Amino acid sequence: MAAMEKLFWSIALPGFGQFLNGKYVKGIVLILLEFLINVRSNFNAIIISSFHGDIDAAISQANFQWLMFYPCLYFFAMWDAYKDAGGGKEKYSFLPFAFSAYFVTLGTIFSTKVRLFGVLLGPIWLPILSVIPGLLVGYIIKKLLTKRA
């Protein structure tokens, strides 16, 4: 259960799980990177506009050059906190995290173009929905690889 606690704190803010694991330098680095990417990408403004349903404003506020760093930082921080707390001992257990990072990055890249049922989801909602196929692909590949091993 301790590994899940660290994972959930990392979901709240990248670096928190590392602090709970006693990895203070790593935690500070991840928190500083999170703040840097957050500020440079205008992430909080994008979130507010998206939650208010103003997707065009969210897109215009986004600095995609910085925003694309966020998924990898976010999912790496989760994986690292989980692993350091004793989770993820089975082979290839990193794959759902890695594929989620890939799919969320793709969701970010295509967030200005892809519509779901005619609705443009933008740089928050499409990446969030992209976690689902990322997890599924990661788990499927993990299962396939562990059956072969």
C-alpha positions in Angstrom: 0.0 0.0 0.0 2.9 2.4 0.6 3.9 2.3 -3.1 0.3 3.3 -4.0 0.5 6.2 -1.5 3.7 7.5 -3.1 2.1 7.1 -6.6 -0.9 9.1 -5.7 1.2 11.9 -4.1 3.2 12.0 -7.3 -0.1 12.4 -9.3 -0.9 15.4 -7.1 2.5 17.0 -7.8 5.6 15.4 -9.4 8.3 15.2 -6.7 6.0 14.7 -3.7 6.3 10.9 -3.9 10.1 11.2 -4.1 10.0 13.3 -0.9 8.0 10.6 0.9 10.5 8.1 -0.3 13.4 10.1 1.2 14.8 11.0 -2.2 15.0 14.7 -1.5 17.3 15.9 -4.3 15.3 14.0 -6.9 12.1 15.4 -5.4 13.4 19.0 -5.5 14.6 18.5 -9.1 11.2 17.1 -10.2 9.3 19.9 -8.4 11.5 22.6 -9.9 11.1 21.1 -13.4 7.3 20.9 -12.8 7.2 24.5 -11.9 9.4 25.6 -14.8 7.4 23.6 -17.4 4.1 24.7 -15.8 5.0 28.4 -15.9 6.6 28.3 -19.4 3.8 26.4 -21.0 1.0 28.5 -19.3 -0.4 25.2 -18.0 -2.5 26.7 -15.2 -4.2 29.2 -17.5 -4.8 26.4 -20.0 -6.4 24.3 -17.3 -8.7 27.2 -16.2 -9.8 28.0 -19.7 -10.4 24.3 -20.4 -12.5 23.8 -17.3 -14.5 26.8 -18.3 -15.1 25.3 -21.7 -13.1 28.0 -23.6 -11.0 25.6 -25.7 -10.0 28.3 -28.2 -8.5 30.4 -25.3 -6.7 27.3 -23.9 -5.1 26.6 -27.3 -4.1 30.3 -27.8 -2.6 30.4 -24.3 -0.6 27.2 -24.7 3.1 27.2 -25.3 3.3 23.8 -26.9 7.1 23.8 -27.1 7.1 23.6 -23.3 3.8 21.8 -22.8 5.1 18.7 -24.6 7.6 18.1 -21.8 5.0 17.8 -19.2 3.6 14.2 -19.9 7.1 12.6 -19.7 8.0 14.4 -16.5 4.6 13.6 -15.0 4.6 9.9 -15.8 8.3 9.5 -15.0 7.8 11.0 -11.6 4.8 8.7 -10.9 6.8 5.6 -12.0 9.9 6.6 -10.1 8.0 7.2 -6.8 6.1 3.9 -7.2 9.2 1.9 -8.0 11.3 3.5 -5.2 8.5 2.6 -2.8 8.7 -1.0 -3.7 6.1 -1.2 -6.4 6.6 -2.4 -10.0 8.7 -5.4 -9.2 7.3 -7.5 -12.0 9.0 -7.5 -15.4 8.0 -4.6 -17.8 5.9 -2.9 -15.1 7.2 0.5 -16.4 5.4 0.0 -19.8 2.0 1.4 -18.8 3.6 4.5 -17.4 5.9 4.9 -20.5 3.1 4.3 -23.0 0.8 6.7 -21.1 3.5 9.4 -21.5 3.8 8.7 -25.2 0.0 8.8 -25.8 -0.5 11.9 -23.7 2.3 13.6 -25.7 0.5 12.6 -28.9 -2.8 13.9 -27.4 -1.0 17.2 -26.7 0.4 17.4 -30.2 -2.9 16.7 -31.9 -5.1 18.6 -29.4 -5.6 21.6 -31.8 -7.0 19.3 -34.5 -8.7 16.2 -33.2 -12.4 16.4 -32.5 -14.4 13.8 -30.6 -18.0 13.7 -31.8 -17.4 17.1 -33.4 -16.0 18.7 -30.2 -12.5 20.1 -30.1 -11.1 18.9 -26.8 -8.0 21.0 -26.7 -4.7 20.7 -24.8 -6.2 19.4 -21.5 -9.1 17.1 -22.3 -7.6 15.2 -25.2 -4.3 14.5 -23.4 -6.3 13.3 -20.3 -8.3 11.0 -22.5 -5.1 9.8 -24.1 -4.1 8.2 -20.8 -6.7 5.4 -21.4 -5.2 4.0 -24.6 -1.7 4.6 -23.2 -2.4 2.4 -20.2 -4.2 -0.2 -22.3 -1.4 -0.5 -24.8 1.2 -0.6 -22.0 -0.6 -3.3 -20.2 -1.2 -5.4 -23.3 2.5 -5.2 -24.4 3.5 -6.0 -20.8 1.3 -9.1 -20.8 2.6 -10.2 -24.2 6.2 -9.8 -23.2 5.8 -11.5 -19.9 4.1 -14.5 -21.6 7.0 -14.9 -23.9 9.6 -14.7 -21.1 
